[in-house]
């Protein structure tokens, strides 16, 4: 796994052998950033960060700051190692927390992000839990974008009571990228 664009393009990232991590493939990561287009000067939240692959890609492409949320201590260490390898310590924050706890904590800090990205474990119900969380919208900046990577067998279902609206979906094999914005 490597950074595919920007300042540290080509930099290899560390993946611990003992983890069951499923890193975002370069093809999907590239497609995601081509759709997002502009990350320069933006703030980025990487939920279910794994090794930090996507948040580091954002920093390499000019993001101002990335916050990485990961619960697995082995992967938290991998994220720290990858941040150091890329030279992004001053632009990064790593939160060792489950996703819901991190959402609540970041909401209490009144933190907002221009771009949110979530790549939860496939088919375990995390997609709906994150999208339906009452505080997820408060983390999004006014014109923020939330991208969720998920299995084709798990819908990014949004009902009228949620704060988000689905604006686009793209399918890549068994993976879907769902793009959401705040409701007006």
N, C-alpha and C positions, 0 to 999 in steps of 0.2 A: 504494500500500500504506500502511496506517495501523494504529495501535493501536486496537483495537475496544472495550476495556473498561478500567476502573480509573482510576488517578490521572492518566494522561496520555492518556486516551481522545480519539481524533480526531487525535492527532499524526501527521503524515505522515512516512514514513521514506524515506530516500534509497536508490535502486536505481541502481547504475552502469549506464550505457547499454552499455558495452563487455562486460558480463558476460552469460553465458548462464544466469543464475540463474532458478530456477523457485520463486518465493516461495509459501509456504503461503497458499492463498486464504482470505479472511476467513471464508467459510462453514465451511471445514474447521477453521480455527483456532478459531472460535467453538464449534463442536461439540466439539472436543478439550477446551477449557477447561470446557465445561459438563459433560463426562463426568468430568474430573479433579476438578472442583468446588472444592476448597480448595487454594490455593497460598499463602495468607497465612502468612508466617513460615517458608516452606519454602525449601530450596535446590534449584536448578534447573541441569541440565546440558543444553546445546543442542549436540548433535553435528551436524556438517554444517550449521553455523549460517547459511550464506548471508549475508544482510544483517542477521541478528540478530532478525528479525521475531518468532519465537516466544519466545525468551528475554526479549526486551524486553516482550512481552505479559505474561509471567509476572511480571516486575518491576512493571509497571503495576498488576497485580492483587494486589500485596502480597508477592511472593517476597522473601526476605531477601537472596539472592545468586543471580546467574546467571553460569555459566561458559560461554563461547562457544568452540566448536572449529571452526576453518575453516582450510583449507590454501591457498586462493587469496588472494594478497596484495591484489588489488583489492577482494575482499570483506572481508578483514580491515580494510582502511581504511574501507570502508562501515559495518562494524559499529561501529568507533570513532566515526565521525561520527554514527551513529544513537544511540549511547549518550550522546554529548554533547548531541545535540538533545533527548533525553528527560530529561536531568539525572540519569542513573544511574551516573555514573563511580565513585562510592564503593561500589556494589553489584555491580560487574561485573569480570570477568576475561576477557581474550581470549587464547586460545592459538592461535598460528599453527602448526598441525600437522595431519597426516593423522589420521584417526579412531583407527586402531590405536595409533599413537604416543602420542596423547593419553590413551587408555584406560590404556596401560602407565604413562605418567608420572603420571597422577592416582592410579593404584593404588599406585605407589611412595610417593606423598605421603600415602597412607592416607586420601584424601579420599572422602567419601560424599555422596550426594545423595538428597533425598526424591523428586524427579521427574527422570527422564531423558527426553529427547526426541531422536529421530533422524529426519531427513528426507534420506536419502542419494539420490544420483542414481538414478533409476528403472532397473531391469532391468540392473544392472551387477554384481550379486553382492554388493553391500555389505551387504544385509540379513542374509544368512546369516553373513557374516564377523563382523559386529558381535554378533549374537545368540549365536554359537558361541564367541566369544572367552573364554578361560578366566578373564579378570579382570573381565569385565563385571559379574558378580554382586557382586564386592567393592566396586563403586562405588555400589551401591544401599543406602540406609539400611534398617533392619530392616523397615519397612512401606513401602518404596519402590515406585514405579510407573515402568515404562518404557513409553513410547509410541513406536511406530515408524510413520511415515507411509511407505507404499510403494504401488507399482503393483498392480493386481489381477492382473497377469501374473507377479508375483513373490511367492511364499509366504513367510510368516514362520514357517518350519518350525522346530519345536523338537523335539529328540529327548530321550529319557530321560537322556542323559548331560549335558545342559546344566543350568546353574544356574537357568534361568528356566522359568516355566510361563505359557502363554497363557491369559488370563482373559476376554478379550472382543475382538471385532472389529466394526468398523462400516464399511460401504461407502458412498462418496460418489462416484458416477460411476466414473472410472477409478482412484480412490484408495481405499486401505484404511487405517484407523487400527487398529493392533494394540496391545493393552494387555497387558503382562506383569508378573508379580511374581516374587519369588524363590521357589524351591522350599522347602518346609518341611524 
